[in-house]
Amino acid sequence: MTASLIGDNVQVPLTVNTWQTTLSASLQSVHGQNAWWFQAWTPEQGQAQLTVQPVSRRVFDESLGLLQAWSESNRIVRFFWPERNANWQVTISNATATLKPDTPVPSINLRLQLLSSWMSSENTAVLPTSDNLSMIAGRMVHRTVNQLTASAASQTTSAPSTTSADSWSVAYHGKDCTITVMTGPHKGTVLRNVPAAQAAQYLSQGYSPVAFQALQELSRENSQPSNSGRSQTDIWHETLGDIISQWL
């Protein structure tokens, strides 16, 4: 009897020698007050196993290669067998063959995982629970090594600490750091007031002109004066002086 697997606009003919599938059902009882109740009948047809015989060695090689590729990629394909009234969506759990010297064209053993079957004509995706989503999104490490390094460098310490590497010498002062270039054309240059959280990713890359330019820019931006460091009294005096100068 001829069956076929169809996927990616390709149809693989299967001459089935043997096949096996299992139909099962469960009926769970529930104890109620002064009575026993039963849950809905749950049918199941989960797998099918087939032994197919290719017509030639060339067909064997091509069919086995394609079936194993579908199996490795977990591709959903259609299993069509009109004699058995089967038109199911399946994935290929396994596709193997045993090579023997006295068998020019070996048979192929297939194990299919049924997504639809005689018992169910449709398949649906599994919706993850909120616990699974929180485990993936919030309870697992999802930060890169550079992000973790930057977070560790930004932690405030009781005293400044100094670390040395081949490319940089870094002294951390709380959230800022002082960087001394140890190699390259800018050797000996000192960059002050560099934000530690942003500098860590550049320091981990070793010396390069791009990293030096980025650290220099961070140092320049962090060293610019701002109104946040001036007292409110100084700001009032400047404002009052501007007003008086306009009157005069």
C-alpha positions, 0 to 999 in steps of 0.5 A: 500500500502506497503512502506519502509524506508531503512537506516543502512542496516535496512528496516522498512516496512510501511503500509500507511493509509494516505499520503500528499505531496505538489508540488509547483512552482514559476515564478518570473518576472523581469522588463527590459527596455520596457519589462517584463522578467521571471526567470526560473520556480522553482519547489518544493516538500519539505515535505511529511506527512504519517500515517502508521499502524504497524501490531503488538505492538512489531513492533510498539515499534521497528519501532517507536524507530528506526524512532525516533533515525534516526530523532534525528541523522538527518540520511539520509535514503531512502523512497521506495514506488514502487506503487507511483514510489517514491525512495527518499532520506529523513530525518525524521523531526518528528515521533510521536504516540498517545497512547490510552487505546482502541487502542492496536496498535497505528498508527505512524505519520511521517513527511519527509523532502525530499532531492530528490523527483519527482521534483529532483532526486539528492541532493547536499550539501549547500556550505557556503558563505565566509561571513559565513566562516569568521563569524565562523573562524574569528569573533567568540570567538574560544579561551579557558578560559586558552588562554584568561587568559594567554592573559590578564596576558601578557598585560603590566601594568603601575605598578606591580600588586600582586594577591593572591590565595590559592596555589600561590602568583603572582606579575606581572611585565609586561610580567614576573611574580614572583610566591611564592608557598603558599601550598604544599611541596614547600611552600615558594619557590619563582620562578622569571622571569616566563613568564606570558603568559605561567604561567597562564594556570598552575596557574589556575590549583592550586598547583600540583607537575607537575605545580610547576615543569613546572613553575620552568622550565619556571623560569630557562629558562627565567633566563639563560643569553643570548647575547641579554643583552650584548653590542656589544662592550663587544662582540667585546672585547671578540672576539679580546681577543681570537684572540690575545691569539691565536697569543701569 
